[in-house]
Amino acid sequence: MVTLQINGQSHTVDAPDDMPLLWVLRDLVGLTGTKFGCGIAQCGACTVHLDGKAVRSCMLPVGSIGNRAITTIEAIGDTPTGARVQKAWLDIEVVQCGYCQSGQIMSATALLNRTPNPDDSDIDAAMAGNICRCGTYVRIRQAIKNAAKTV
Amino acid sequence: MSSPADTSETGALSRRTFLKVSTAAGGGLMLGFHVPAFAQDAPKPTKYVLNPNAFIAIAPDGKVAFQIPQEEMGQGVYTSLSQLLADELDVDFANVTPLPAPPVDALYGSPRSHRMSTGGSTSIRSFYTALRQVGASGRAMMVAAAAQQWKVDPATLRTENGQVIDDAHGGRKLSYGELAPRAAKLPAPQDVTLKADKDLKLIGKSVKRLDTPGKVNGKAQYGIDVRMDGLKIAALAASPVVGGKVAHVDASKLPQGVQLVQLEDIVAVVGTHYWAAKKGLDSLTIRWDDGENGKYDSARMWHEIRETSAKDGVLAKEEGDAKKALAAKDTDKLDVAYELPFLSHAPMEPQNFTVHVKDGGCEMWGGSQVQTSAVAAAAKALNTAPEKINFHNQMLGGGFGRRLDTDMVTKSVRIAEKVDGPVKVIWSREEDIRQDMYRPAYRNVMSASLDRNGKITAWTHRIAGGAVSVRMSGKPLKGGLDRGSLEGATENNYGVPNFRVEYIETPPKALNVGYWRGVAPNNNVFATESLMDELALKAGKDPVAFRLAQLDGTPRLKAVVQMVAQRSNWGGALPKRAGRGICAQFCFGTYIATVCEAEVADNGEVKIRQVHAVIDPGRVVNPDTLMAQVQGGLMFGFTAALYGDITVKDGRVQQRNFNDYRIMRMNEAPPIDVHIIASHEAPGGIGEPGCTAGPPSLVNAIAAATGIRLRKLPIDRDILAGRKIA
C-alpha cells in the first residue's frame, strides 16, 4: 500500500512501488485528466506537479514520491496561476484535439510560477518537452504570454 | 466510480443526462431524438431527408442539444456544425450542447455518401446546406406549433433567440421549450427557406468552441479515459510482421493475478490496471512466425517501387498530347522523380478500445472516425449482427485518418472475447507506431517542357504508390486506376496545353497503407509544386512570377498567390542561407497559397523562420477554427518533411516512439500568419490544406536558401551540409 498526497487529499492505494504515478492516478485513483502518450517521458502528456515542479508521471515510481504534494490538471485551476493559464487557453482557443493540453497547461503553470515574465527562450525551454500533434504551439506561446500579463 | 452512461460527459450534458434532466424539468415531450434504437437496417435514403427529430432536442427550459454526425477530433466540428443548426433554428448559442450522434448511417450518414465518416476535409462541405436545412425545418416546426396554439397564420410570426413572437398581438411570445411537445407531433417540412446571408448571426463568426472548457480542466473524456465497475486493462503485442503468427509464448515468468490471452497473431495480458498488464506482457518471451513478409526491408520495397514506376501507368487525365510534345525535337525538357516515405499517424491518444462481450454481442466505447464501420467490424469479429453491438463513441485524441480504420476495434473485440467482463485494450506508443496503417510511399516520375518565353508547354506525371482503397476493401482496382491517389495532380491549375497524368499501383507487401491527413494531395502537391519551382529556375524566372503568369485560368488561386507574396514580403532581403518558398494549391475545394521562410545551418539543420498562408475556402463557418486548422495542418506537414520516415527491416517497422519518430516541438515552431479571403463560393475543406502545403513550401525555401533541390522526403541534412550528394 502506498499513501499519496494528491490535490490536497490523502489517497492510499494498492500499488507496487515501481508503478508509475500516471497509472496510479488514472487506473486506481480515477483521475483521468493526466494522459498517457508515450510512456518514456518524451511527450509530456502525463505532466503533473510535484511540490509545484513539473514532472513526467509516466516514469515516476509511486514508491519514490513520499509525502510530496502531487497536483494534477483536475486541481490546477484552484491555484491562481493555473486558473490564469486555463483562462488564457480558452480566451484565444489554443485547444484542438486537447489530448496533450493537460500536460501543456501543467508545464506552462510551472513555468509561470518560476518565471512570471518568460521570454521566448524561457518558453521554448519549459515547453519543448510537451508534444502537440495538432500543432497548437503558436497559440500556446501566445497564451503563456497573455497569462503572464494578467498577473 | 461513474457508470459508463454518465462518463460521456465533457463538462457538458451527456445524452442520457440531457434526456433525464429535461424530462424531469418539464415532464413533457421534447422535439427530437426519437430515433429507432437500431435503424442500421433502414433503407438508405435516395435523397437527404430533413429529420430535425434526429438532430435537435429542445428541453422545456430552452436548453438545446444537437446530435452531431461528425466526430470531434480537434477540428472544431462539434462547434461549427452546431453553428449551422443553431443559426437556422434561431437559438441562443449559450444554450447549445453538442452530443455524438449514434451510429446510424440512414440518419447521420453524409448527404454525399450516406455513410458516417469524418475524413477528407468533408464535414462542412457535406453538411453545410443539409444541417442549415435541418435547423430551418426545426424552426418552421416551432412557428407552426405557435400558430396552431394561437390560431394565427404562421406567416405573421417571427422567431428570435429560441422564442416565437407574434407582433400582431402585442408581441406575445412562446418559448421553444414550451412549444417543443406540440412541435414534436408535427411533420417536418421538407421545403424550407434558408436565412439570407445578412441575417446570419452565428455562421461566419468566430464563436467560442463548445468542446474546449472540458479540455483545459481534465474533464473531457476520450476513449482511453472510459471507466466502469469491474473494468480490466489489457496490453497487447500483435505480430510485428504483417501476416505473421504467434509461434510460441514462454509465460514462465508471468506474474500472478493477470490473464494471458493468446490469439493466432496477438498476445495480450489482462490485469486490474495498465501497469500490471504491461509488466505481464514484458515478462513474456514471444517467438513469432514471420511468414513471407519477414524478408522485406525498406531497400527492397523502394527497389520494387522504383522498378514499377518505370513502367507505363494507367491514364488518369489527358489534355492535348503531352507525350508527343515532349518527344518533339529541340524540346527544352526536364525529367525528374520525387519520392515520399511511409508515414505513421501518431495521434497523441494511442489506439484503444473498451469492449464488454455479452448477450451474443458487445457493448463498446472508443473513438472512431467511422462510427458505423466500427460497429460492423465488431459484429464481424463476433460473427453476429450489427444490432448486437452497442457502441458509445468518445472524443478523439487526434484522428488524422488513423481512426478511419477499424483494426483497433477488431483486435480489441477479439481480446475481449476471452475476458470476463469489460476490458480496455490500450496500445503502447510503440505498438501504436509499429502497427499503423501507414501513409503510402510514393514515387512521382515527371517530365515537363518550356517554350522560349518560359511557359510550360507539356507536363507528364506518373504517380506510383499503394492504393488505400485496395487495402481497405480487399478488392483490386477497377482498370488499375486508384481515384483516391489523384487529387492535387489532375486539376491542371496552370493550364498546361499538353497535360498527362498516369497512375500505377505499387502494393507494399510488408506494410498496411491507410489514409493520412492530406491523403493524395500530400504526394501530388509536393510533386507538382516542387516541379513548378524547378521549371521556374530553368526558365530563369522568379517562382511567384512564374506561377502567376500561368494562373489566368484559375483566378482564385492567382489571387491567393498574389496576396501571400505581398504579406510575406516576397523578394525582400534575407540573411545568408535563408530563403522563401511558395506553394500554390487547390485541393479539398479550397485555394491556399503558402510562403515558408527557412534557414539552413552549415551542419544541415533547418529552421523554419516564419510562415504566411492566404486561404480562400469559399464560405467560412468559424474563421478562428479555420485559422487554427491551417496553422496546425502546416505544422503536421512540416513535421513530416523534417522528420517523418517509417522504415522496415526484417519485415518490422524500425521506429518505436517519439524519440525516433520525431514530432516538431515548441522550440522549432515558427510564427504562422493565416489570412482568409472569404467569399460566397461553396465552402471548401480546411482540415488538410495546410498539411499538404507545408512540405513543398519548405523544400522550395530550402532550395532558395542553398541552391540544393531535395527530391526526396524527409529532408536529408547530410545533403544540405554537403556531406552527401543529392
Boltz contact constraints between the chains, C-beta under 6 A:
constraints:
  - contact:
      token1: [A, 19]
      token2: [B, 275]
      max_distance: 6.0
  - contact:
      token1: [A, 23]
      token2: [B, 273]
      max_distance: 6.0
  - contact:
      token1: [A, 23]
      token2: [B, 274]
      max_distance: 6.0
  - contact:
      token1: [A, 23]
      token2: [B, 275]
      max_distance: 6.0
  - contact:
      token1: [A, 27]
      token2: [B, 273]
      max_distance: 6.0
  - contact:
      token1: [A, 27]
      token2: [B, 274]
      max_distance: 6.0
  - contact:
      token1: [A, 32]
      token2: [B, 225]
      max_distance: 6.0
  - contact:
      token1: [A, 33]
      token2: [B, 218]
      max_distance: 6.0
  - contact:
      token1: [A, 37]
      token2: [B, 348]
      max_distance: 6.0
  - contact:
      token1: [A, 38]
      token2: [B, 429]
      max_distance: 6.0
  - contact:
      token1: [A, 38]
      token2: [B, 657]
      max_distance: 6.0
  - contact:
      token1: [A, 38]
      token2: [B, 658]
      max_distance: 6.0
  - contact:
      token1: [A, 39]
      token2: [B, 429]
      max_distance: 6.0
  - contact:
      token1: [A, 40]
      token2: [B, 657]
      max_distance: 6.0
  - contact:
      token1: [A, 42]
      token2: [B, 658]
      max_distance: 6.0
  - contact:
      token1: [A, 42]
      token2: [B, 659]
      max_distance: 6.0
  - contact:
      token1: [A, 43]
      token2: [B, 658]
      max_distance: 6.0
  - contact:
      token1: [A, 73]
      token2: [B, 218]
      max_distance: 6.0
  - contact:
      token1: [A, 74]
      token2: [B, 218]
      max_distance: 6.0
  - contact:
      token1: [A, 77]
      token2: [B, 217]
      max_distance: 6.0
  - contact:
      token1: [A, 86]
      token2: [B, 216]
      max_distance: 6.0
  - contact:
      token1: [A, 89]
      token2: [B, 216]
      max_distance: 6.0
  - contact:
      token1: [A, 90]
      token2: [B, 212]
      max_distance: 6.0
  - contact:
      token1: [A, 93]
      token2: [B, 209]
      max_distance: 6.0
  - contact:
      token1: [A, 93]
      token2: [B, 624]
      max_distance: 6.0
  - contact:
      token1: [A, 95]
      token2: [B, 212]
      max_distance: 6.0
  - contact:
      token1: [A, 95]
      token2: [B, 215]
      max_distance: 6.0
  - contact:
      token1: [A, 96]
      token2: [B, 74]
      max_distance: 6.0
  - contact:
      token1: [A, 96]
      token2: [B, 632]
      max_distance: 6.0
  - contact:
      token1: [A, 97]
      token2: [B, 73]
      max_distance: 6.0
  - contact:
      token1: [A, 97]
      token2: [B, 74]
      max_distance: 6.0
  - contact:
      token1: [A, 97]
      token2: [B, 397]
      max_distance: 6.0
  - contact:
      token1: [A, 97]
      token2: [B, 398]
      max_distance: 6.0
  - contact:
      token1: [A, 98]
      token2: [B, 215]
      max_distance: 6.0
  - contact:
      token1: [A, 98]
      token2: [B, 220]
      max_distance: 6.0
  - contact:
      token1: [A, 99]
      token2: [B, 348]
      max_distance: 6.0
  - contact:
      token1: [A, 99]
      token2: [B, 349]
      max_distance: 6.0
  - contact:
      token1: [A, 99]
      token2: [B, 397]
      max_distance: 6.0
  - contact:
      token1: [A, 100]
      token2: [B, 348]
      max_distance: 6.0
  - contact:
      token1: [A, 101]
      token2: [B, 215]
      max_distance: 6.0
  - contact:
      token1: [A, 102]
      token2: [B, 218]
      max_distance: 6.0
  - contact:
      token1: [A, 124]
      token2: [B, 666]
      max_distance: 6.0
  - contact:
      token1: [A, 124]
      token2: [B, 667]
      max_distance: 6.0
  - contact:
      token1: [A, 127]
      token2: [B, 666]
      max_distance: 6.0
  - contact:
      token1: [A, 128]
      token2: [B, 665]
      max_distance: 6.0
  - contact:
      token1: [A, 128]
      token2: [B, 666]
      max_distance: 6.0
  - contact:
      token1: [A, 128]
      token2: [B, 667]
      max_distance: 6.0
  - contact:
      token1: [A, 131]
      token2: [B, 663]
      max_distance: 6.0
  - contact:
      token1: [A, 133]
      token2: [B, 347]
      max_distance: 6.0
  - contact:
      token1: [A, 133]
      token2: [B, 348]
      max_distance: 6.0
  - contact:
      token1: [A, 133]
      token2: [B, 398]
      max_distance: 6.0
  - contact:
      token1: [A, 134]
      token2: [B, 74]
      max_distance: 6.0
  - contact:
      token1: [A, 134]
      token2: [B, 632]
      max_distance: 6.0
  - contact:
      token1: [A, 135]
      token2: [B, 632]
      max_distance: 6.0
  - contact:
      token1: [A, 135]
      token2: [B, 635]
      max_distance: 6.0
  - contact:
      token1: [A, 135]
      token2: [B, 636]
      max_distance: 6.0
  - contact:
      token1: [A, 137]
      token2: [B, 666]
      max_distance: 6.0
  - contact:
      token1: [A, 137]
      token2: [B, 669]
      max_distance: 6.0
  - contact:
      token1: [A, 138]
      token2: [B, 631]
      max_distance: 6.0
  - contact:
      token1: [A, 138]
      token2: [B, 672]
      max_distance: 6.0
